[in-house]
Amino acid sequence: MEALLDELDIKLLEALQKDGKKSYTELATQFGTTVGTVSNRVQRLMDQGILRIVGVVNPRKTGNPFVSIIGMNIHLSKLQQVIDKLSEIKEVRYIAASTGVYNLFIEVITSSHQEFYRILTDELGKIDGIERIDSSIVLEVHKQTYDFGVRLT
């Protein structure tokens, strides 16, 4: 069930997508409301899983320059078990079920190609249900944004 968002919720989401460090005082002033209202709204949005405020680190500048996107074919009867196993691997940062050629995509971030090879052979290679792995190494990121917008239909 979708959450009902009002005009203030939408404004808060839009503002925090642009600057997650913006203070509640600044937001209250900007939107003509109280700090308490902003605090309560932001907390409700987080409690409902609509909003997460995190610091996003550039892995290439913090010792993990090796980024790989992996398309996987998973035996559908074992999809959830594979997802559960992948979730336990620290270097797997993203898991998404999909349509198309692959039914699962993951992102793996490691410190080196040797570490990536270890993940492929010692971790992924031992998970029952993975039928095919196709990895691509990310050479350079040209665009990455977290402004997903807010749409009400």
mmCIF file of the C-alpha atoms, coordinates in Angstrom:
data_MODEL
# 
_entry.id   MODEL 
# 
loop_
_atom_site.group_PDB 
_atom_site.id 
_atom_site.type_symbol 
_atom_site.label_atom_id 
_atom_site.label_alt_id 
_atom_site.label_comp_id 
_atom_site.label_asym_id 
_atom_site.label_entity_id 
_atom_site.label_seq_id 
_atom_site.pdbx_PDB_ins_code 
_atom_site.Cartn_x 
_atom_site.Cartn_y 
_atom_site.Cartn_z 
_atom_site.occupancy 
_atom_site.B_iso_or_equiv 
_atom_site.pdbx_formal_charge 
_atom_site.auth_seq_id 
_atom_site.auth_comp_id 
_atom_site.auth_asym_id 
_atom_site.auth_atom_id 
_atom_site.pdbx_PDB_model_num 
ATOM 1   C CA . MET A 1 1   ? 0.000  0.000   0.000   1.00 0.00 ? 1   MET A CA 1 
ATOM 2   C CA . GLU A 1 2   ? 1.377  3.402   -0.966  1.00 0.00 ? 2   GLU A CA 1 
ATOM 3   C CA . ALA A 1 3   ? 1.771  6.038   1.700   1.00 0.00 ? 3   ALA A CA 1 
ATOM 4   C CA . LEU A 1 4   ? -0.238 9.215   1.360   1.00 0.00 ? 4   LEU A CA 1 
ATOM 5   C CA . LEU A 1 5   ? 2.094  12.167  0.955   1.00 0.00 ? 5   LEU A CA 1 
ATOM 6   C CA . ASP A 1 6   ? 0.947  15.735  1.333   1.00 0.00 ? 6   ASP A CA 1 
ATOM 7   C CA . GLU A 1 7   ? 2.560  18.901  -0.057  1.00 0.00 ? 7   GLU A CA 1 
ATOM 8   C CA . LEU A 1 8   ? 4.931  19.331  2.912   1.00 0.00 ? 8   LEU A CA 1 
ATOM 9   C CA . ASP A 1 9   ? 6.077  15.704  2.718   1.00 0.00 ? 9   ASP A CA 1 
ATOM 10  C CA . ILE A 1 10  ? 6.887  16.165  -0.973  1.00 0.00 ? 10  ILE A CA 1 
ATOM 11  C CA . LYS A 1 11  ? 8.758  19.420  -0.358  1.00 0.00 ? 11  LYS A CA 1 
ATOM 12  C CA . LEU A 1 12  ? 10.789 17.807  2.429   1.00 0.00 ? 12  LEU A CA 1 
ATOM 13  C CA . LEU A 1 13  ? 11.653 14.803  0.243   1.00 0.00 ? 13  LEU A CA 1 
ATOM 14  C CA . GLU A 1 14  ? 12.703 17.023  -2.651  1.00 0.00 ? 14  GLU A CA 1 
ATOM 15  C CA . ALA A 1 15  ? 14.847 19.245  -0.413  1.00 0.00 ? 15  ALA A CA 1 
ATOM 16  C CA . LEU A 1 16  ? 16.536 16.345  1.384   1.00 0.00 ? 16  LEU A CA 1 
ATOM 17  C CA . GLN A 1 17  ? 17.339 14.601  -1.912  1.00 0.00 ? 17  GLN A CA 1 
ATOM 18  C CA . LYS A 1 18  ? 19.306 17.697  -2.896  1.00 0.00 ? 18  LYS A CA 1 
ATOM 19  C CA . ASP A 1 19  ? 20.972 18.189  0.511   1.00 0.00 ? 19  ASP A CA 1 
ATOM 20  C CA . GLY A 1 20  ? 20.565 15.484  3.155   1.00 0.00 ? 20  GLY A CA 1 
ATOM 21  C CA . LYS A 1 21  ? 22.517 17.602  5.677   1.00 0.00 ? 21  LYS A CA 1 
ATOM 22  C CA . LYS A 1 22  ? 20.039 20.475  5.632   1.00 0.00 ? 22  LYS A CA 1 
ATOM 23  C CA . SER A 1 23  ? 18.970 21.234  9.187   1.00 0.00 ? 23  SER A CA 1 
ATOM 24  C CA . TYR A 1 24  ? 15.401 20.966  10.397  1.00 0.00 ? 24  TYR A CA 1 
ATOM 25  C CA . THR A 1 25  ? 15.566 24.669  11.281  1.00 0.00 ? 25  THR A CA 1 
ATOM 26  C CA . GLU A 1 26  ? 16.490 25.571  7.694   1.00 0.00 ? 26  GLU A CA 1 
ATOM 27  C CA . LEU A 1 27  ? 13.736 23.319  6.336   1.00 0.00 ? 27  LEU A CA 1 
ATOM 28  C CA . ALA A 1 28  ? 11.148 24.772  8.733   1.00 0.00 ? 28  ALA A CA 1 
ATOM 29  C CA . THR A 1 29  ? 12.067 28.309  7.694   1.00 0.00 ? 29  THR A CA 1 
ATOM 30  C CA . GLN A 1 30  ? 12.081 27.417  4.005   1.00 0.00 ? 30  GLN A CA 1 
ATOM 31  C CA . PHE A 1 31  ? 8.629  25.826  4.163   1.00 0.00 ? 31  PHE A CA 1 
ATOM 32  C CA . GLY A 1 32  ? 6.980  28.104  6.741   1.00 0.00 ? 32  GLY A CA 1 
ATOM 33  C CA . THR A 1 33  ? 6.432  25.529  9.471   1.00 0.00 ? 33  THR A CA 1 
ATOM 34  C CA . THR A 1 34  ? 7.916  24.586  12.837  1.00 0.00 ? 34  THR A CA 1 
ATOM 35  C CA . VAL A 1 35  ? 11.049 22.579  13.574  1.00 0.00 ? 35  VAL A CA 1 
ATOM 36  C CA . GLY A 1 36  ? 8.890  20.077  15.481  1.00 0.00 ? 36  GLY A CA 1 
ATOM 37  C CA . THR A 1 37  ? 6.668  19.527  12.454  1.00 0.00 ? 37  THR A CA 1 
ATOM 38  C CA . VAL A 1 38  ? 9.685  18.981  10.199  1.00 0.00 ? 38  VAL A CA 1 
ATOM 39  C CA . SER A 1 39  ? 11.241 16.589  12.716  1.00 0.00 ? 39  SER A CA 1 
ATOM 40  C CA . ASN A 1 40  ? 8.023  14.572  13.061  1.00 0.00 ? 40  ASN A CA 1 
ATOM 41  C CA . ARG A 1 41  ? 7.449  14.437  9.293   1.00 0.00 ? 41  ARG A CA 1 
ATOM 42  C CA . VAL A 1 42  ? 11.009 13.343  8.508   1.00 0.00 ? 42  VAL A CA 1 
ATOM 43  C CA . GLN A 1 43  ? 10.846 10.673  11.214  1.00 0.00 ? 43  GLN A CA 1 
ATOM 44  C CA . ARG A 1 44  ? 7.513  9.392   9.861   1.00 0.00 ? 44  ARG A CA 1 
ATOM 45  C CA . LEU A 1 45  ? 8.919  9.252   6.324   1.00 0.00 ? 45  LEU A CA 1 
ATOM 46  C CA . MET A 1 46  ? 11.888 7.247   7.608   1.00 0.00 ? 46  MET A CA 1 
ATOM 47  C CA . ASP A 1 47  ? 9.684  4.944   9.703   1.00 0.00 ? 47  ASP A CA 1 
ATOM 48  C CA . GLN A 1 48  ? 7.552  4.234   6.616   1.00 0.00 ? 48  GLN A CA 1 
ATOM 49  C CA . GLY A 1 49  ? 10.631 3.344   4.558   1.00 0.00 ? 49  GLY A CA 1 
ATOM 50  C CA . ILE A 1 50  ? 10.092 6.267   2.184   1.00 0.00 ? 50  ILE A CA 1 
ATOM 51  C CA . LEU A 1 51  ? 13.255 8.142   3.200   1.00 0.00 ? 51  LEU A CA 1 
ATOM 52  C CA . ARG A 1 52  ? 16.760 7.157   4.270   1.00 0.00 ? 52  ARG A CA 1 
ATOM 53  C CA . ILE A 1 53  ? 19.388 9.731   5.034   1.00 0.00 ? 53  ILE A CA 1 
ATOM 54  C CA . VAL A 1 54  ? 22.909 8.364   4.605   1.00 0.00 ? 54  VAL A CA 1 
ATOM 55  C CA . GLY A 1 55  ? 26.374 9.560   3.688   1.00 0.00 ? 55  GLY A CA 1 
ATOM 56  C CA . VAL A 1 56  ? 27.329 8.194   0.271   1.00 0.00 ? 56  VAL A CA 1 
ATOM 57  C CA . VAL A 1 57  ? 31.015 7.351   -0.038  1.00 0.00 ? 57  VAL A CA 1 
ATOM 58  C CA . ASN A 1 58  ? 32.922 7.174   -3.315  1.00 0.00 ? 58  ASN A CA 1 
ATOM 59  C CA . PRO A 1 59  ? 34.439 3.652   -3.196  1.00 0.00 ? 59  PRO A CA 1 
ATOM 60  C CA . ARG A 1 60  ? 37.191 4.579   -5.660  1.00 0.00 ? 60  ARG A CA 1 
ATOM 61  C CA . LYS A 1 61  ? 38.500 7.214   -3.250  1.00 0.00 ? 61  LYS A CA 1 
ATOM 62  C CA . THR A 1 62  ? 38.222 5.088   -0.114  1.00 0.00 ? 62  THR A CA 1 
ATOM 63  C CA . GLY A 1 63  ? 40.232 1.977   -0.933  1.00 0.00 ? 63  GLY A CA 1 
ATOM 64  C CA . ASN A 1 64  ? 37.679 0.008   -2.959  1.00 0.00 ? 64  ASN A CA 1 
ATOM 65  C CA . PRO A 1 65  ? 38.258 1.018   -6.583  1.00 0.00 ? 65  PRO A CA 1 
ATOM 66  C CA . PHE A 1 66  ? 37.165 -2.252  -8.185  1.00 0.00 ? 66  PHE A CA 1 
ATOM 67  C CA . VAL A 1 67  ? 33.445 -2.117  -9.027  1.00 0.00 ? 67  VAL A CA 1 
ATOM 68  C CA . SER A 1 68  ? 31.659 -4.853  -10.947 1.00 0.00 ? 68  SER A CA 1 
ATOM 69  C CA . ILE A 1 69  ? 28.086 -5.224  -12.109 1.00 0.00 ? 69  ILE A CA 1 
ATOM 70  C CA . ILE A 1 70  ? 27.078 -8.845  -12.463 1.00 0.00 ? 70  ILE A CA 1 
ATOM 71  C CA . GLY A 1 71  ? 24.097 -10.230 -14.352 1.00 0.00 ? 71  GLY A CA 1 
ATOM 72  C CA . MET A 1 72  ? 23.007 -13.620 -13.063 1.00 0.00 ? 72  MET A CA 1 
ATOM 73  C CA . ASN A 1 73  ? 20.665 -16.351 -14.163 1.00 0.00 ? 73  ASN A CA 1 
ATOM 74  C CA . ILE A 1 74  ? 19.176 -17.998 -11.106 1.00 0.00 ? 74  ILE A CA 1 
ATOM 75  C CA . HIS A 1 75  ? 17.053 -21.130 -11.006 1.00 0.00 ? 75  HIS A CA 1 
ATOM 76  C CA . LEU A 1 76  ? 13.717 -19.541 -10.089 1.00 0.00 ? 76  LEU A CA 1 
ATOM 77  C CA . SER A 1 77  ? 12.859 -22.139 -7.455  1.00 0.00 ? 77  SER A CA 1 
ATOM 78  C CA . LYS A 1 78  ? 16.032 -21.067 -5.600  1.00 0.00 ? 78  LYS A CA 1 
ATOM 79  C CA . LEU A 1 79  ? 15.816 -17.319 -6.178  1.00 0.00 ? 79  LEU A CA 1 
ATOM 80  C CA . GLN A 1 80  ? 15.107 -16.324 -2.573  1.00 0.00 ? 80  GLN A CA 1 
ATOM 81  C CA . GLN A 1 81  ? 17.780 -18.664 -1.175  1.00 0.00 ? 81  GLN A CA 1 
ATOM 82  C CA . VAL A 1 82  ? 20.338 -17.150 -3.593  1.00 0.00 ? 82  VAL A CA 1 
ATOM 83  C CA . ILE A 1 83  ? 19.290 -13.620 -2.615  1.00 0.00 ? 83  ILE A CA 1 
ATOM 84  C CA . ASP A 1 84  ? 19.661 -14.548 1.078   1.00 0.00 ? 84  ASP A CA 1 
ATOM 85  C CA . LYS A 1 85  ? 23.180 -15.956 0.486   1.00 0.00 ? 85  LYS A CA 1 
ATOM 86  C CA . LEU A 1 86  ? 24.232 -12.956 -1.600  1.00 0.00 ? 86  LEU A CA 1 
ATOM 87  C CA . SER A 1 87  ? 22.964 -10.627 1.141   1.00 0.00 ? 87  SER A CA 1 
ATOM 88  C CA . GLU A 1 88  ? 25.468 -12.192 3.546   1.00 0.00 ? 88  GLU A CA 1 
ATOM 89  C CA . ILE A 1 89  ? 28.471 -11.252 1.369   1.00 0.00 ? 89  ILE A CA 1 
ATOM 90  C CA . LYS A 1 90  ? 29.868 -7.908  2.558   1.00 0.00 ? 90  LYS A CA 1 
ATOM 91  C CA . GLU A 1 91  ? 31.238 -6.949  -0.861  1.00 0.00 ? 91  GLU A CA 1 
ATOM 92  C CA . VAL A 1 92  ? 27.832 -7.366  -2.524  1.00 0.00 ? 92  VAL A CA 1 
ATOM 93  C CA . ARG A 1 93  ? 26.380 -3.857  -2.219  1.00 0.00 ? 93  ARG A CA 1 
ATOM 94  C CA . TYR A 1 94  ? 23.293 -4.085  -4.402  1.00 0.00 ? 94  TYR A CA 1 
ATOM 95  C CA . ILE A 1 95  ? 20.903 -6.890  -5.359  1.00 0.00 ? 95  ILE A CA 1 
ATOM 96  C CA . ALA A 1 96  ? 17.964 -6.475  -7.735  1.00 0.00 ? 96  ALA A CA 1 
ATOM 97  C CA . ALA A 1 97  ? 15.582 -8.979  -9.327  1.00 0.00 ? 97  ALA A CA 1 
ATOM 98  C CA . SER A 1 98  ? 14.892 -8.103  -12.943 1.00 0.00 ? 98  SER A CA 1 
ATOM 99  C CA . THR A 1 99  ? 13.355 -9.105  -16.235 1.00 0.00 ? 99  THR A CA 1 
ATOM 100 C CA . GLY A 1 100 ? 15.260 -9.709  -19.436 1.00 0.00 ? 100 GLY A CA 1 
ATOM 101 C CA . VAL A 1 101 ? 18.372 -11.765 -20.100 1.00 0.00 ? 101 VAL A CA 1 
ATOM 102 C CA . TYR A 1 102 ? 19.255 -11.983 -16.384 1.00 0.00 ? 102 TYR A CA 1 
ATOM 103 C CA . ASN A 1 103 ? 16.817 -12.399 -13.527 1.00 0.00 ? 103 ASN A CA 1 
ATOM 104 C CA . LEU A 1 104 ? 19.194 -10.931 -10.925 1.00 0.00 ? 104 LEU A CA 1 
ATOM 105 C CA . PHE A 1 105 ? 21.765 -8.131  -10.949 1.00 0.00 ? 105 PHE A CA 1 
ATOM 106 C CA . ILE A 1 106 ? 24.303 -7.478  -8.224  1.00 0.00 ? 106 ILE A CA 1 
ATOM 107 C CA . GLU A 1 107 ? 27.014 -4.917  -7.665  1.00 0.00 ? 107 GLU A CA 1 
ATOM 108 C CA . VAL A 1 108 ? 30.265 -6.059  -6.086  1.00 0.00 ? 108 VAL A CA 1 
ATOM 109 C CA . ILE A 1 109 ? 32.822 -3.572  -4.745  1.00 0.00 ? 109 ILE A CA 1 
ATOM 110 C CA . THR A 1 110 ? 36.305 -4.776  -3.808  1.00 0.00 ? 110 THR A CA 1 
ATOM 111 C CA . SER A 1 111 ? 39.805 -3.432  -3.239  1.00 0.00 ? 111 SER A CA 1 
ATOM 112 C CA . SER A 1 112 ? 41.430 -5.316  -6.129  1.00 0.00 ? 112 SER A CA 1 
ATOM 113 C CA . HIS A 1 113 ? 40.890 -7.698  -9.007  1.00 0.00 ? 113 HIS A CA 1 
ATOM 114 C CA . GLN A 1 114 ? 42.381 -10.459 -6.817  1.00 0.00 ? 114 GLN A CA 1 
ATOM 115 C CA . GLU A 1 115 ? 39.711 -9.823  -4.186  1.00 0.00 ? 115 GLU A CA 1 
ATOM 116 C CA . PHE A 1 116 ? 37.054 -9.813  -6.918  1.00 0.00 ? 116 PHE A CA 1 
ATOM 117 C CA . TYR A 1 117 ? 38.339 -13.161 -8.182  1.00 0.00 ? 117 TYR A CA 1 
ATOM 118 C CA . ARG A 1 118 ? 38.102 -14.537 -4.634  1.00 0.00 ? 118 ARG A CA 1 
ATOM 119 C CA . ILE A 1 119 ? 34.471 -13.381 -4.394  1.00 0.00 ? 119 ILE A CA 1 
ATOM 120 C CA . LEU A 1 120 ? 33.666 -15.017 -7.750  1.00 0.00 ? 120 LEU A CA 1 
ATOM 121 C CA . THR A 1 121 ? 35.277 -18.355 -6.920  1.00 0.00 ? 121 THR A CA 1 
ATOM 122 C CA . ASP A 1 122 ? 34.998 -18.727 -3.141  1.00 0.00 ? 122 ASP A CA 1 
ATOM 123 C CA . GLU A 1 123 ? 31.642 -17.009 -2.607  1.00 0.00 ? 123 GLU A CA 1 
ATOM 124 C CA . LEU A 1 124 ? 29.475 -16.830 -5.735  1.00 0.00 ? 124 LEU A CA 1 
ATOM 125 C CA . GLY A 1 125 ? 30.777 -20.068 -7.230  1.00 0.00 ? 125 GLY A CA 1 
ATOM 126 C CA . LYS A 1 126 ? 29.574 -22.033 -4.213  1.00 0.00 ? 126 LYS A CA 1 
ATOM 127 C CA . ILE A 1 127 ? 25.985 -20.754 -4.103  1.00 0.00 ? 127 ILE A CA 1 
ATOM 128 C CA . ASP A 1 128 ? 23.503 -23.406 -5.208  1.00 0.00 ? 128 ASP A CA 1 
ATOM 129 C CA . GLY A 1 129 ? 20.995 -22.096 -7.741  1.00 0.00 ? 129 GLY A CA 1 
ATOM 130 C CA . ILE A 1 130 ? 23.262 -19.741 -9.691  1.00 0.00 ? 130 ILE A CA 1 
ATOM 131 C CA . GLU A 1 131 ? 23.214 -21.022 -13.268 1.00 0.00 ? 131 GLU A CA 1 
ATOM 132 C CA . ARG A 1 132 ? 25.193 -18.282 -15.038 1.00 0.00 ? 132 ARG A CA 1 
ATOM 133 C CA . ILE A 1 133 ? 27.301 -15.268 -14.074 1.00 0.00 ? 133 ILE A CA 1 
ATOM 134 C CA . ASP A 1 134 ? 28.222 -12.474 -16.496 1.00 0.00 ? 134 ASP A CA 1 
ATOM 135 C CA . SER A 1 135 ? 30.400 -9.769  -14.954 1.00 0.00 ? 135 SER A CA 1 
ATOM 136 C CA . SER A 1 136 ? 31.291 -6.324  -16.256 1.00 0.00 ? 136 SER A CA 1 
ATOM 137 C CA . ILE A 1 137 ? 33.901 -4.105  -14.653 1.00 0.00 ? 137 ILE A CA 1 
ATOM 138 C CA . VAL A 1 138 ? 32.941 -0.458  -14.205 1.00 0.00 ? 138 VAL A CA 1 
ATOM 139 C CA . LEU A 1 139 ? 35.790 1.593   -15.652 1.00 0.00 ? 139 LEU A CA 1 
ATOM 140 C CA . GLU A 1 140 ? 34.432 5.050   -14.872 1.00 0.00 ? 140 GLU A CA 1 
ATOM 141 C CA . VAL A 1 141 ? 31.141 6.470   -13.576 1.00 0.00 ? 141 VAL A CA 1 
ATOM 142 C CA . HIS A 1 142 ? 29.879 9.365   -15.677 1.00 0.00 ? 142 HIS A CA 1 
ATOM 143 C CA . LYS A 1 143 ? 26.647 10.037  -13.818 1.00 0.00 ? 143 LYS A CA 1 
ATOM 144 C CA . GLN A 1 144 ? 25.302 8.961   -10.457 1.00 0.00 ? 144 GLN A CA 1 
ATOM 145 C CA . THR A 1 145 ? 22.374 10.696  -8.824  1.00 0.00 ? 145 THR A CA 1 
ATOM 146 C CA . TYR A 1 146 ? 20.121 10.027  -5.877  1.00 0.00 ? 146 TYR A CA 1 
ATOM 147 C CA . ASP A 1 147 ? 17.399 12.503  -6.815  1.00 0.00 ? 147 ASP A CA 1 
ATOM 148 C CA . PHE A 1 148 ? 14.638 10.047  -7.707  1.00 0.00 ? 148 PHE A CA 1 
ATOM 149 C CA . GLY A 1 149 ? 11.922 12.693  -7.653  1.00 0.00 ? 149 GLY A CA 1 
ATOM 150 C CA . VAL A 1 150 ? 8.543  12.406  -6.005  1.00 0.00 ? 150 VAL A CA 1 
ATOM 151 C CA . ARG A 1 151 ? 5.531  11.549  -8.147  1.00 0.00 ? 151 ARG A CA 1 
ATOM 152 C CA . LEU A 1 152 ? 1.953  11.164  -7.109  1.00 0.00 ? 152 LEU A CA 1 
ATOM 153 C CA . THR A 1 153 ? -0.434 9.492   -9.505  1.00 0.00 ? 153 THR A CA 1 
# 
